[in-house]
Amino acid sequence: MAAIAPASQEIPRSSSSRAVVVCVDDDPAILRSYGRLLRNEPYDLIMFEDPEKALDRIARADVDLVLSDERMPRMNGTTLIEEVGRRSPRTCCALVTAYPECRTTSARILRLIGKPWDDQDLKEAIRDLLCDRS
């Protein structure tokens, strides 16, 4: 789990605190990539390898966005996102997958992001999702 340092431009949020983005992926290298890429973004970034631990965090405190891998051993991303909807209905969700043929009917998934991603496109997608939420 890692929080990222504040940046100068803030994402709109209803309260005075910074937005919170939770990233879930069973691959530690992907989580490190998120950490490097998003460390200067204007939101707090929290990362989990275990979807159950992510759900525990989401149940305890506000989370604005969940960015989840689809194929994980303990729980797939679609199932995780459906559970996020039950525990935290205001949290928006995006699915990240290396399988572009991935089909999901979940209305909770607002964006499907392919792996490998374009760094700038990923940053913009996250910002768009956070701004649309406000």
Secondary structure as the mmCIF struct_conf table of DSSP 4:
data_model
#
loop_
_struct_conf.conf_type_id
_struct_conf.id
_struct_conf.beg_label_comp_id
_struct_conf.beg_label_asym_id
_struct_conf.beg_label_seq_id
_struct_conf.end_label_comp_id
_struct_conf.end_label_asym_id
_struct_conf.end_label_seq_id
BEND BEND1 SER A 8 GLN A 9
HELX_LH_PP_P HELX_LH_PP_P1 GLU A 10 PRO A 12
BEND BEND2 SER A 14 SER A 17
HELX_LH_PP_P HELX_LH_PP_P2 ARG A 18 ARG A 18
STRN STRN1 ALA A 19 VAL A 24
BEND BEND3 ASP A 26 ASP A 26
HELX_RH_AL_P HELX_RH_AL_P1 PRO A 28 LEU A 38
TURN_TY1_P TURN_TY1_P1 ARG A 39 ASN A 40
BEND BEND4 GLU A 41 PRO A 42
STRN STRN2 TYR A 43 PHE A 48
BEND BEND5 GLU A 49 GLU A 49
HELX_RH_AL_P HELX_RH_AL_P2 PRO A 51 ARG A 60
BEND BEND6 ALA A 61 ALA A 61
BEND BEND7 ASP A 64 ASP A 64
STRN STRN3 LEU A 65 ASP A 69
BEND BEND8 GLU A 70 GLU A 70
BEND BEND9 PRO A 73 MET A 75
HELX_RH_AL_P HELX_RH_AL_P3 GLY A 77 ARG A 87
TURN_TY1_P TURN_TY1_P2 PRO A 89 ARG A 90
STRN STRN4 CYS A 92 THR A 97
BEND BEND10 ALA A 98 ALA A 98
TURN_TY1_P TURN_TY1_P3 PRO A 100 GLU A 101
TURN_TY1_P TURN_TY1_P4 ALA A 107 ARG A 108
STRN STRN5 ILE A 109 GLY A 114
BEND BEND11 LYS A 115 PRO A 116
HELX_LH_PP_P HELX_LH_PP_P3 TRP A 117 ASP A 118
HELX_RH_AL_P HELX_RH_AL_P4 ASP A 119 ARG A 133
#
